[in-house]
Amino acid sequence: MSMQTNQAAYRLPAPVAKAVSLLPAYPGSLLFVALLNLLVVRHLPRDSTEAMSGKIVRIKVTDAGAAFDFRWQGDGFVACAAASLPDLTIAASAHDFYLLSQRREDPDTLFFARRLAMDGDTDLGLLVKNSLDAIDAPLFSPDRLAPRAVWAALRDRVGQRYASRTARAGTAGDK
């Protein structure tokens, strides 16, 4: 089977892609950011998040006609209204993003096969790639989206934010 035929077998069906492409971008970005914050944030090193601060990244799902704009702010990702010119755009099919999240495919392999594209700030693109490569486990695991796992992750995240704010307040009070 040729690469083109194989790739076509994993494309979203046209009616699904059409329906997704008609959805407004910002609510999709909110949902995407919620997943990023739930699944990825705890794995990112501080120096990476500091370098990403304020930079707008667009994830473009080519076969779905969808794009999600977001940036790093404070201690997590936040959704952005569609930026006219994001700092970095990463584009691939839904299936290729799934393969990347499962660690079944390497970003370099997809890039050189022209199935993954990055446009914009090259340094930011390498930072994102290297930060994700440093994470040992698959980023997306369906069992991590079970209600009990989601609530546990949210509870931990809220606890971390509270502890961080309490520590900052204590430090400010010491001065």
ROSEMAR-923592 format. One record per residue: residue number from 1; residue in three letters; x, y, z of N, C-alpha, C in turn. Coordinates in nm, 4 decimals. Layout:
BEGIN
   num   residu      neast     nnorth        nup     caeast    canorth       caup      ceast     cnorth        cup
   NUM      ala          X          Y          Z          X          Y          Z          X          Y          Z
...
***
This chain:
BEGIN
   num   residu      neast     nnorth        nup     caeast    canorth       caup      ceast     cnorth        cup
     1      met     0.0838    -0.1171     0.0000     0.0000     0.0000     0.0000     0.0884     0.1235     0.0000
     2      ser     0.0607     0.2165    -0.0868     0.1436     0.3367    -0.0947     0.1184     0.4265     0.0252
     3      met     0.2141     0.5198     0.0491     0.2009     0.6110     0.1618     0.0746     0.6958     0.1471
     4      gln     0.0427     0.7418     0.0262    -0.0747     0.8243     0.0030    -0.2022     0.7474     0.0377
     5      thr    -0.2111     0.6228    -0.0066    -0.3292     0.5421     0.0220    -0.3405     0.5176     0.1713
     6      asn    -0.2285     0.4864     0.2363    -0.2271     0.4620     0.3795    -0.2706     0.5864     0.4560
     7      gln    -0.2208     0.7028     0.4158    -0.2594     0.8264     0.4830    -0.4079     0.8551     0.4638
     8      ala    -0.4592     0.8319     0.3461    -0.6004     0.8583     0.3186    -0.6903     0.7691     0.4041
     9      ala    -0.6442     0.6493     0.4361    -0.7239     0.5571     0.5170    -0.7457     0.6110     0.6581
    10      tyr    -0.6601     0.7027     0.7030    -0.6699     0.7554     0.8389    -0.7199     0.8994     0.8442
    11      arg    -0.7754     0.9487     0.7388    -0.8315     1.0841     0.7366    -0.9723     1.0815     0.7964
    12      leu    -1.0094     1.1925     0.8567    -1.1459     1.2034     0.9063    -1.2423     1.1955     0.7884
    13      pro    -1.3539     1.1302     0.8053    -1.4532     1.1274     0.6973    -1.4979     1.2701     0.6643
    14      ala    -1.5227     1.2963     0.5380    -1.5577     1.4311     0.4911    -1.6737     1.4938     0.5691
    15      pro    -1.7824     1.4206     0.5980    -1.8916     1.4842     0.6734    -1.8487     1.5265     0.8152
    16      val    -1.7646     1.4460     0.8790    -1.7155     1.4807     1.0129    -1.6258     1.6038     1.0045
    17      ala    -1.5336     1.6036     0.9078    -1.4439     1.7176     0.8898    -1.5226     1.8451     0.8625
    18      lys    -1.6259     1.8355     0.7796    -1.7082     1.9521     0.7472    -1.7781     2.0037     0.8725
    19      ala    -1.8341     1.9142     0.9518    -1.9039     1.9549     1.0739    -1.8068     2.0219     1.1721
    20      val    -1.6885     1.9646     1.1908    -1.5893     2.0215     1.2816    -1.5432     2.1585     1.2328
    21      ser    -1.5242     2.1723     1.1023    -1.4755     2.2994     1.0479    -1.5762     2.4129     1.0666
    22      leu    -1.7025     2.3811     1.0880    -1.8051     2.4832     1.1072    -1.8154     2.5313     1.2520
    23      leu    -1.7525     2.4605     1.3440    -1.7580     2.4994     1.4850    -1.6749     2.6248     1.5086
    24      pro    -1.7177     2.7114     1.5998    -1.6380     2.8307     1.6299    -1.5047     2.7911     1.6942
    25      ala    -1.4016     2.8670     1.6637    -1.2652     2.8314     1.7052    -1.2421     2.8460     1.8553
    26      tyr    -1.2902     2.9537     1.9156    -1.2544     2.9809     2.0550    -1.3031     2.8748     2.1536
    27      pro    -1.4283     2.8292     2.1470    -1.4678     2.7221     2.2396    -1.3825     2.5958     2.2218
    28      gly    -1.3451     2.5660     2.0980    -1.2569     2.4520     2.0743    -1.1216     2.4721     2.1396
    29      ser    -1.0702     2.5948     2.1333    -0.9421     2.6254     2.1980    -0.9526     2.6100     2.3491
    30      leu    -1.0677     2.6494     2.4066    -1.0876     2.6322     2.5514    -1.0817     2.4852     2.5910
    31      leu    -1.1486     2.4013     2.5142    -1.1483     2.2580     2.5416    -1.0085     2.1999     2.5231
    32      phe    -0.9412     2.2399     2.4147    -0.8063     2.1912     2.3873    -0.7112     2.2296     2.4999
    33      val    -0.7203     2.3532     2.5472    -0.6348     2.4016     2.6556    -0.6634     2.3247     2.7850
    34      ala    -0.7903     2.2946     2.8099    -0.8237     2.2166     2.9297    -0.7541     2.0808     2.9250
    35      leu    -0.7536     2.0163     2.8075    -0.6840     1.8879     2.7932    -0.5330     1.9043     2.8095
    36      leu    -0.4767     2.0082     2.7490    -0.3323     2.0330     2.7651    -0.2959     2.0507     2.9118
    37      asn    -0.3749     2.1321     2.9814    -0.3463     2.1564     3.1225    -0.3618     2.0304     3.2062
    38      leu    -0.4536     1.9468     3.1684    -0.4773     1.8227     3.2414    -0.3693     1.7180     3.2141
    39      leu    -0.3266     1.7075     3.0882    -0.2387     1.5978     3.0486    -0.0905     1.6338     3.0369
    40      val    -0.0584     1.7605     3.0091     0.0787     1.7943     2.9717     0.1508     1.8822     3.0734
    41      val     0.0826     1.9790     3.1329     0.1477     2.0830     3.2122     0.2412     2.0273     3.3191
    42      arg     0.1984     1.9275     3.3895     0.2808     1.8760     3.5009     0.4133     1.8167     3.4551
    43      his     0.4247     1.7870     3.3265     0.5475     1.7288     3.2734     0.6470     1.8328     3.2218
    44      leu     0.6029     1.9570     3.2083     0.6874     2.0577     3.1449     0.7839     2.1213     3.2447
    45      pro     0.9121     2.1289     3.2074     1.0085     2.1947     3.2957     0.9861     2.3465     3.2985
    46      arg     1.0189     2.4069     3.4105     0.9978     2.5498     3.4312     1.0669     2.6354     3.3252
    47      asp     1.1889     2.5989     3.2865     1.2600     2.6803     3.1873     1.1873     2.6783     3.0526
    48      ser     1.1237     2.5667     3.0194     1.0461     2.5597     2.8943     0.9233     2.6484     2.9010
    49      thr     0.8514     2.6435     3.0133     0.7301     2.7243     3.0246     0.7643     2.8726     3.0279
    50      glu     0.8758     2.9088     3.0901     0.9171     3.0497     3.0912     0.9481     3.0977     2.9500
    51      ala     1.0123     3.0133     2.8699     1.0453     3.0508     2.7319     0.9198     3.0600     2.6447
    52      met     0.8157     2.9846     2.6795     0.6902     2.9874     2.6028     0.5981     3.1012     2.6448
    53      ser     0.6264     3.1631     2.7569     0.5379     3.2634     2.8139     0.4998     3.3713     2.7123
    54      gly     0.3700     3.3875     2.6937     0.3180     3.4901     2.6055     0.3214     3.4573     2.4569
    55      lys     0.3859     3.3491     2.4178     0.3942     3.3111     2.2760     0.2650     3.2399     2.2352
    56      ile     0.2101     3.2805     2.1234     0.0864     3.2185     2.0751     0.1211     3.1024     1.9821
    57      val     0.0649     2.9867     2.0161     0.0847     2.8648     1.9374    -0.0507     2.8265     1.8786
    58      arg    -0.0478     2.7840     1.7542    -0.1684     2.7336     1.6879    -0.1460     2.5874     1.6524
    59      ile    -0.2368     2.5025     1.6969    -0.2388     2.3630     1.6546    -0.3462     2.3545     1.5473
    60      lys    -0.3057     2.3139     1.4285    -0.3985     2.3075     1.3149    -0.4184     2.1607     1.2769
    61      val    -0.5417     2.1146     1.2877    -0.5763     1.9776     1.2517    -0.6253     1.9839     1.1067
    62      thr    -0.5368     1.9471     1.0161    -0.5587     1.9729     0.8736    -0.6814     1.9041     0.8165
    63      asp    -0.7037     1.7789     0.8531    -0.8172     1.7080     0.7940    -0.9501     1.7441     0.8594
    64      ala    -0.9458     1.8108     0.9738    -1.0687     1.8522     1.0405    -1.1023     1.9977     1.0106
    65      gly    -1.0083     2.0699     0.9522    -1.0325     2.2114     0.9269    -1.0466     2.2901     1.0561
    66      ala    -0.9785     2.2445     1.1612    -0.9880     2.3090     1.2931    -0.8512     2.3606     1.3352
    67      ala    -0.8525     2.4676     1.4128    -0.7288     2.5224     1.4675    -0.7550     2.5683     1.6101
    68      phe    -0.6563     2.5493     1.6957    -0.6662     2.5861     1.8368    -0.5507     2.6794     1.8696
    69      asp    -0.5820     2.8006     1.9139    -0.4805     2.8993     1.9495    -0.4728     2.9092     2.1012
    70      phe    -0.3500     2.9132     2.1527    -0.3300     2.9205     2.2971    -0.1912     2.9764     2.3262
    71      arg    -0.1702     3.0113     2.4529    -0.0397     3.0594     2.4974    -0.0190     3.0169     2.6418
    72      trp     0.1057     3.0249     2.6854     0.1371     2.9956     2.8254     0.1211     3.1242     2.9035
    73      gln     0.0514     3.1165     3.0161     0.0357     3.2326     3.1033     0.0367     3.1853     3.2474
    74      gly     0.1246     3.2389     3.3275     0.1315     3.2027     3.4690     0.1732     3.0593     3.4877
    75      asp     0.0785     2.9740     3.5263     0.1118     2.8344     3.5530     0.0317     2.7379     3.4665
    76      gly    -0.0126     2.7845     3.3497    -0.0865     2.6961     3.2604    -0.1111     2.7597     3.1251
    77      phe    -0.1706     2.6802     3.0383    -0.2059     2.7285     2.9061    -0.3414     2.7983     2.9130
    78      val    -0.3578     2.9024     2.8324    -0.4862     2.9714     2.8210    -0.5229     2.9812     2.6736
    79      ala    -0.6517     2.9710     2.6465    -0.7008     2.9814     2.5091    -0.6926     3.1258     2.4627
    80      cys    -0.6724     3.1426     2.3335    -0.6701     3.2751     2.2716    -0.7742     3.2777     2.1610
    81      ala    -0.8279     3.3952     2.1369    -0.9092     3.4121     2.0173    -0.8150     3.3920     1.8994
    82      ala    -0.8668     3.3519     1.7871    -0.7821     3.3240     1.6707    -0.6878     3.4405     1.6436
    83      ala    -0.5594     3.4139     1.6489    -0.4582     3.5160     1.6245    -0.4378     3.5303     1.4741
    84      ser    -0.4196     3.6527     1.4292    -0.3965     3.6713     1.2859    -0.2637     3.6079     1.2447
    85      leu    -0.1647     3.6166     1.3311    -0.0350     3.5571     1.3003     0.0252     3.5003     1.4292
    86      pro     0.0023     3.3705     1.4560     0.0597     3.3105     1.5770     0.2113     3.3032     1.5660
    87      asp     0.2776     3.2900     1.6806     0.4236     3.2763     1.6812     0.4664     3.1441     1.6189
    88      leu     0.3855     3.0407     1.6378     0.4173     2.9075     1.5861     0.2887     2.8366     1.5467
    89      thr     0.2891     2.7741     1.4307     0.1779     2.6893     1.3882     0.2318     2.5489     1.3667
    90      ile     0.1662     2.4515     1.4300     0.2002     2.3111     1.4119     0.0790     2.2464     1.3468
    91      ala     0.0985     2.1852     1.2298    -0.0135     2.1305     1.1539     0.0100     1.9835     1.1211
    92      ala    -0.0964     1.9048     1.1352    -0.0942     1.7623     1.0994    -0.2389     1.7140     1.0967
    93      ser    -0.2580     1.5914     1.0525    -0.3920     1.5327     1.0551    -0.4260     1.4898     1.1980
    94      ala    -0.5536     1.4689     1.2233    -0.5973     1.4230     1.3557    -0.5292     1.2912     1.3913
    95      his    -0.5193     1.2019     1.2955    -0.4573     1.0728     1.3212    -0.3083     1.0877     1.3555
    96      asp    -0.2386     1.1747     1.2838    -0.0963     1.1937     1.3140    -0.0757     1.2579     1.4506
    97      phe    -0.1620     1.3511     1.4899    -0.1532     1.4056     1.6255    -0.1798     1.2962     1.7286
    98      tyr    -0.2741     1.2088     1.7000    -0.3013     1.0970     1.7902    -0.1782     1.0066     1.8020
    99      leu    -0.1168     0.9742     1.6886     0.0045     0.8908     1.6915     0.1154     0.9565     1.7730
   100      leu     0.1311     1.0868     1.7576     0.2320     1.1587     1.8359     0.2006     1.1505     1.9850
   101      ser     0.0745     1.1698     2.0206     0.0368     1.1685     2.1617     0.0536     1.0306     2.2242
   102      gln     0.0448     0.9264     2.1426     0.0613     0.7890     2.1914     0.2062     0.7423     2.1870
   103      arg     0.2942     0.8265     2.1329     0.4355     0.7926     2.1156     0.4543     0.6770     2.0176
   104      arg     0.3601     0.6617     1.9256     0.3706     0.5581     1.8230     0.4438     0.6106     1.7003
   105      glu     0.4586     0.7416     1.6939     0.5279     0.8035     1.5813     0.6160     0.9152     1.6339
   106      asp     0.7286     0.9333     1.5694     0.8253     1.0355     1.6074     0.7977     1.1629     1.5282
   107      pro     0.8034     1.2804     1.5913     0.7764     1.4036     1.5177     0.8724     1.4260     1.4007
   108      asp     0.9983     1.3868     1.4165     1.0943     1.4040     1.3068     1.0546     1.3204     1.1858
   109      thr     1.0101     1.1985     1.2096     0.9668     1.1105     1.1005     0.8484     1.1722     1.0264
   110      leu     0.7509     1.2212     1.1027     0.6343     1.2838     1.0401     0.6734     1.4114     0.9659
   111      phe     0.7651     1.4873     1.0237     0.8090     1.6127     0.9609     0.8757     1.5838     0.8269
   112      phe     0.9694     1.4883     0.8256     1.0408     1.4597     0.7017     0.9534     1.3867     0.5994
   113      ala     0.8450     1.3237     0.6451     0.7488     1.2621     0.5529     0.6436     1.3646     0.5081
   114      arg     0.6599     1.4892     0.5503     0.5688     1.5997     0.5169     0.4270     1.5766     0.5691
   115      arg     0.4175     1.5070     0.6818     0.2883     1.4845     0.7462     0.2706     1.5751     0.8675
   116      leu     0.3777     1.6422     0.9084     0.3757     1.7372     1.0189     0.4475     1.8619     0.9702
   117      ala     0.3852     1.9760     0.9869     0.4464     2.1015     0.9421     0.4542     2.1991     1.0582
   118      met     0.5628     2.2746     1.0622     0.5789     2.3812     1.1606     0.6137     2.5087     1.0858
   119      asp     0.5412     2.6148     1.1164     0.5658     2.7445     1.0555     0.5790     2.8483     1.1662
   120      gly     0.6716     2.9397     1.1477     0.6870     3.0482     1.2442     0.8193     3.0407     1.3162
   121      asp     0.8165     3.0693     1.4445     0.9346     3.0777     1.5295     0.9998     2.9393     1.5438
   122      thr     1.1103     2.9194     1.4727     1.1797     2.7899     1.4715     1.2295     2.7516     1.6104
   123      asp     1.2841     2.8486     1.6846     1.3323     2.8190     1.8194     1.2190     2.7730     1.9105
   124      leu     1.1043     2.8380     1.8985     0.9885     2.7974     1.9772     0.9432     2.6573     1.9364
   125      gly     0.9445     2.6286     1.8074     0.9078     2.4959     1.7586     0.9985     2.3877     1.8146
   126      leu     1.1284     2.4140     1.8154     1.2238     2.3167     1.8722     1.2053     2.3020     2.0227
   127      leu     1.1756     2.4112     2.0903     1.1505     2.4055     2.2338     1.0292     2.3177     2.2638
   128      val     0.9213     2.3375     2.1893     0.8006     2.2562     2.2084     0.8306     2.1101     2.1793
   129      lys     0.8963     2.0837     2.0673     0.9298     1.9457     2.0296     1.0167     1.8795     2.1363
   130      asn     1.1224     1.9470     2.1790     1.2137     1.8888     2.2779     1.1458     1.8702     2.4137
   131      ser     1.0590     1.9631     2.4508     0.9869     1.9497     2.5775     0.8946     1.8284     2.5745
   132      leu     0.8268     1.8087     2.4614     0.7374     1.6928     2.4492     0.8166     1.5627     2.4388
   133      asp     0.9313     1.5668     2.3693     1.0159     1.4474     2.3588     1.0682     1.4032     2.4950
   134      ala     1.0873     1.4981     2.5859     1.1419     1.4658     2.7180     1.0411     1.3948     2.8082
   135      ile     0.9146     1.3969     2.7704     0.8116     1.3294     2.8490     0.8149     1.1810     2.8131
   136      asp     0.8342     1.0983     2.9141     0.8525     0.9548     2.8907     0.7238     0.8816     2.8520
   137      ala     0.6151     0.9158     2.9150     0.4897     0.8422     2.8951     0.4102     0.8998     2.7782
   138      pro     0.3205     0.8203     2.7227     0.2299     0.8760     2.6214     0.1517     0.9933     2.6814
   139      leu     0.1279     1.0960     2.6028     0.0558     1.2130     2.6523    -0.0925     1.1864     2.6663
   140      phe    -0.1450     1.1054     2.5800    -0.2876     1.0784     2.5824    -0.3104     0.9304     2.6038
   141      ser    -0.3807     0.9016     2.7067    -0.4196     0.7649     2.7357    -0.5683     0.7687     2.7712
   142      pro    -0.6513     0.6958     2.6987    -0.7952     0.7030     2.7245    -0.8330     0.6787     2.8710
   143      asp    -0.7580     0.5944     2.9427    -0.7915     0.5690     3.0825    -0.7692     0.6924     3.1696
   144      arg    -0.6840     0.7868     3.1243    -0.6628     0.9109     3.1994    -0.7795     1.0071     3.1842
   145      leu    -0.8726     0.9771     3.0927    -0.9899     1.0626     3.0748    -1.1136     1.0050     3.1438
   146      ala    -1.0947     0.8955     3.2154    -1.2050     0.8417     3.2949    -1.2404     0.9461     3.4013
   147      pro    -1.3681     0.9579     3.4365    -1.4083     1.0629     3.5315    -1.3252     1.0652     3.6604
   148      arg    -1.2967     0.9511     3.7178    -1.2198     0.9477     3.8429    -1.0782     1.0033     3.8208
   149      ala    -1.0156     0.9696     3.7087    -0.8813     1.0194     3.6796    -0.8826     1.1696     3.6528
   150      val    -0.9848     1.2181     3.5829    -0.9954     1.3628     3.5545    -1.0126     1.4400     3.6848
   151      trp    -1.1017     1.3937     3.7727    -1.1231     1.4634     3.8998    -0.9970     1.4621     3.9850
   152      ala    -0.9245     1.3512     3.9864    -0.8002     1.3452     4.0638    -0.6972     1.4435     4.0091
   153      ala    -0.6842     1.4501     3.8774    -0.5884     1.5437     3.8166    -0.6279     1.6874     3.8454
   154      leu    -0.7568     1.7190     3.8354    -0.8028     1.8556     3.8648    -0.7796     1.8902     4.0111
   155      arg    -0.8070     1.7968     4.1010    -0.7844     1.8190     4.2440    -0.6370     1.8473     4.2707
   156      asp    -0.5482     1.7684     4.2085    -0.4046     1.7899     4.2259    -0.3624     1.9256     4.1725
   157      arg    -0.4158     1.9633     4.0574    -0.3797     2.0919     3.9951    -0.4267     2.2091     4.0816
   158      val    -0.5493     2.2016     4.1339    -0.5998     2.3078     4.2206    -0.5159     2.3138     4.3482
   159      gly    -0.4810     2.1996     4.4016    -0.3962     2.1955     4.5207    -0.2598     2.2585     4.4965
   160      gln    -0.2010     2.2315     4.3798    -0.0713     2.2904     4.3464    -0.0829     2.4422     4.3339
   161      arg    -0.1891     2.4893     4.2699    -0.2089     2.6347     4.2564    -0.2245     2.6998     4.3927
   162      tyr    -0.3037     2.6376     4.4801    -0.3264     2.6913     4.6138    -0.1947     2.6963     4.6909
   163      ala    -0.1173     2.5885     4.6844     0.0107     2.5848     4.7551     0.1061     2.6911     4.7016
   164      ser     0.1070     2.7089     4.5696     0.1929     2.8093     4.5071     0.1541     2.9497     4.5512
   165      arg     0.0241     2.9802     4.5514    -0.0227     3.1124     4.5920     0.0019     3.1368     4.7397
   166      thr    -0.0172     3.0336     4.8218     0.0071     3.0460     4.9644     0.1547     3.0739     4.9910
   167      ala     0.2419     3.0030     4.9189     0.3862     3.0238     4.9351     0.4256     3.1648     4.8932
   168      arg     0.3683     3.2142     4.7828     0.3996     3.3506     4.7366     0.3487     3.4524     4.8361
   169      ala     0.2304     3.4308     4.8912     0.1750     3.5236     4.9900     0.2607     3.5249     5.1154
   170      gly     0.3089     3.4075     5.1566     0.3956     3.3997     5.2749     0.5280     3.4706     5.2521
   171      thr     0.5834     3.4573     5.1317     0.7092     3.5228     5.0979     0.6898     3.6741     5.0946
   172      ala     0.5766     3.7189     5.0395     0.5495     3.8630     5.0321     0.5306     3.9204     5.1729
   173      gly     0.4708     3.8424     5.2624     0.4494     3.8883     5.3996     0.5774     3.8947     5.4809
   174      asp     0.6817     3.8180     5.4388     0.8088     3.8167     5.5112     0.8905     3.9420     5.4857
   175      lys     0.8583     4.0129     5.3782     0.9400     4.1306     5.3403     0.9056     4.2508     5.4195
***
